[in-house]
Amino acid sequence: DHPNWRGGLTPERQAFYITDEWRRAVKAVWRRANSRCERCRVAKRVKRRVAFHVHHIVTFMVRELRADIANLVLLCSGCHRFVHSKLNVRREFLNAGA
């Protein structure tokens, strides 16, 4: 029911997320962020377990930006939920197209 829902994990996404190109991009994003959420700065190595996500600023559907580290941001699960929520009125870390 979410207005930003784009269909979830498709075969195209699954195929892309196992490529070396994606793995290199993810490692570069983690390194750039120093293993911290790029919104709230929570660290990966904290006592309580925090999940992290690599988020596409410009939608995954723009193929040429899928693995562009300038289009990717490391977010903790709470910040990732916020980014996609109606509370994100400033549209932080969101850009509908290139």
Secondary structure, DSSP 8 states (H G I E B T S, - for coil): --TT---SS-HHHHHHTTSHHHHHHHHHHHHHHTTB-TTT--BSS-SS---EEEEESB-TTSGGGTT-GGGEEEEEHHHHHHHTSTT-TT-TT-BS--
